[in-house]
Amino acid sequence: MTTATARVSRHGSTTAKPSRDAKARERALAWVRRAPLLPALIFLIIVTQLPFVVTLVISFMNWNSLSPGTTGFAGFDNYVQVLTDPYFLQAIVTTIVMTVSVVLASLLLGLGLALLLDKKFIGRGLARTLLIAPFLVVPVAAALIWKHAILNPVYGLINGTLTWVWSLFGSDTPPQTDLLSSAPLLAIIISLVWQWTPFMMLILLAGLQSRPMDTVEAAQMDGATPWAIFRHLTLPHLRQYLELGGLLGAIYIVQNFDAVFTLTSGGLGTANLPYAIYETFYFANEYGLASAAGVLVVIGTIIVATFALRTVFSLFKKEAGR
């Protein structure tokens, strides 16, 4: 019995040892493959995660640089103040209105432009390049273009065009429009729609070009109208692309600071959450309160980004299943 047990033991050890060695080699190979990514991962953690952790810690503190003697632990008081203060509540409402308006308008205009650019015509490549150009402009530069070259009440493009049209009818006193004063939030929304429509157009154009054309051709041969093809074939196919464009646009627009700062400096009820955080931090010197508002913005962005990633993964699965 002892000899047999020893043989079984020796046999078991010889079979277990190679399996352990194989697992060790697999782990070593996995680390070898991941090693080139470690510097980038460490840099990403230092640049993004550590500042967020510091911001999270500060958000639970009562910290005003003008009153250093009162610094201490505040608990959830900063978060309660952000969600109850009229200024922050107005900033939250402005952020929601701005984000929803820009995303919906950009999606509708982007869909129309994508449908046009999906057709074959002379100069289509040039038209695509020109329509993409607004998205390539630096956000601050785009806001300055709208503030001075387009919306300026004295020499802007809008009033210049109105003056020229009015002069054709023999009038010397054309109507003057100052959109930045009369409707500042609308002016910001228009400038952001101009900048983000090309982004939506590119996503939807990619979706249009991935359509199964055999189904469309079969519907055309059966006598389906263009509207019926769009409603029953094109639009259902573009649903996930519309969701992706809307979610990605919302992630970026909810954090928009450049247009608000450049066009109105947050005046006349146009301050969104990023600008309210800026004012709270730099002018009121309330570091804890500003950090709490920033954490809430990050949490909202993460929630939206989660839905965006799910949409992206579903698109990948759909493409892989073809």
Secondary structure, 3 states (H helix, E strand, C coil): CHHHHHHHHHHHHHHHHHHHHHHHHHHHHHHHHHHHHHHHHHHHHHHHHHHHHHHHHHHCEECECCCHHHCEECCCHHHHHHHHCHHHHHHHHHHHHHHHHHHHHHHHHHHHHHHHHCCCCCCHHHHHHHHHHHHHCCHHHHHHHHHHHHCCCCCCHHHHHHHHHHHHCCCCCCCCCCHHHHCHHHHHHHHHHHHHHHHHHHHHHHHHHCCCHHHHHHHHHCCCCHHHHHHHHHHHHHHHHHHHHHHHHHHHHCCCCHHHHHHCCCCCCCCCHHHHHHHHHHCCCEHHHHHHHHHHHHHHHHHHHHHHHHHHHHHHHHHHCC
